[in-house]
Amino acid sequence: MKKSSLGPLGEAEMEVLQHVWASGGGVTVAEIHEQVSRQRKVAYTTIMTIMRKLADKGYLRYEKHGSAYLYEAARSPGEVKHSLLTGILGKVFGGSPVDLVESLVKYEALSEKERAEIKKMLDQMEDDDVS
């Protein structure tokens, strides 16, 4: 059974979610604000709002510990990538994985190494189907 896709993520939401994943969980808004601020200037309240929205969308969960809220990922990176890609697949490529892969291969500047990795992965999938 296919899972329905999670709601869309903006660029800033994805950035915050990646920081939460990297932290391993049990992270405060202040800790994520500090990490994001190393790369660009951003208000603490902006990070707080983003984290609350991520919780509302089902990407994060939180518990109150004393006066602070501790956030952790409610979804694994693989689950989020799959869900977002499934949404793009349906909306942009009419549900066709072949059209998606063709677009990536045709319009991305893939190195020879990347092309070889993709071919190897497809060959392994084919071998798995035969066994």
N, C-alpha and C positions, 0 to 999 in steps of 0.2 A: 504494500500500500504506500502511495506517495504522500509525503508530508506536504502541507501547504507551505508556501514560502513565507518567510518572515517579512515584516514591513521593510521598505527601502531604507537605506542608510545614506546620510550625507557624508561628505568628505571629513568634516570635523568629528562626526560620530564614529566613523571608522577609525580615525586616528586615536580617539580616546579608548575605543574598544581594544585596539591593538596594545595600547599601554596597559590596560587591565589584564589582558592575556599574558603579557610579558611579566607582570608583577606576580602572577600566580594566585591572585585573589586576596581577599581581606585587605583591600586598599581603600584609603580615604580620598575624598575629593582633593584635599590639600596635596596629597602625594602625587596624584595624577596631574594636578595643576603645576606642580614643580617640574614634572617630567616634560609636559608640553611646553612650559615656559622656557626650557633650555633650547627649544627650536624656534619659537616665535612668541611674541608678546600676546598674552591673552588674559582676560579678567577671570578671577576666581569664580565669580558668579556665572560666567559663561560655561566653565567646566562643570559646575554644579548643575546647571540647567541641562546640559548635554547628558550627564550621567543619569539624571532623573528621567529624561526622555528615553534613554536606552533601557532603563528599567521598565518604563511604561510599555515599550515595544517588545519586551521579553528577552532582551539581550543580556541584561544584568539583573542581579537580585541583590538585596541589601538587608542588613540587620543593624539595629541601633545598639551601639556599645558605648555606654556612658553618654557623653554629649556628641559623639561622632557617629556617623554611619559608615559601616564597612561594606564595600561593594565587591562582588565577585562575578565572574562570567556565568551566565545561566546557559550559554550555548558554547560549544567547542568551536575553535576556528574552522575545522572541517565542516561542521554542520552549518555555520554561517555562510561559508563560501558556497557550499552546495545550494543552500536556499536562495542566495542572491543570484547565483548563476542560473538556477531554475527559473527565477523570475525574468531574467534577461532573455533566456532561451525562449520562453513563451511570448514575451512582449516584442522582442526585436527579431527573432529568427523563426517565428511561426512554429516553435516547438521542435525545430529540426537541429539535432546535434551536428549533423553533417554540415549544414550551412554555417553554424558557429565555428566549427573547426576550420572549414574552408576560409572563412573570413580572417581568422587568426593567422593561418598559414600564408594566405595571399597578401595580407596588408601589414603584417608585423615583420620587422626586420629580424628574422630568426637567424641565429648563427648556425654554422654547420653542426656544432655540438648540440644545439637545441633541436635541430631537425633530426639528428641521429638519436637523441633521447626519445623524441616522440615516436620515431619509427620503431625503436626497441620496445617501447611501451605497447604499441599496437601489435607488434609481433608476439610479445608475451601474452597479451590478451587473447590473441588468436590461438596460441598454443594451449592456453588454459581452457578454451572452449572445446578444443579437440579432445583433450584428455578426459 
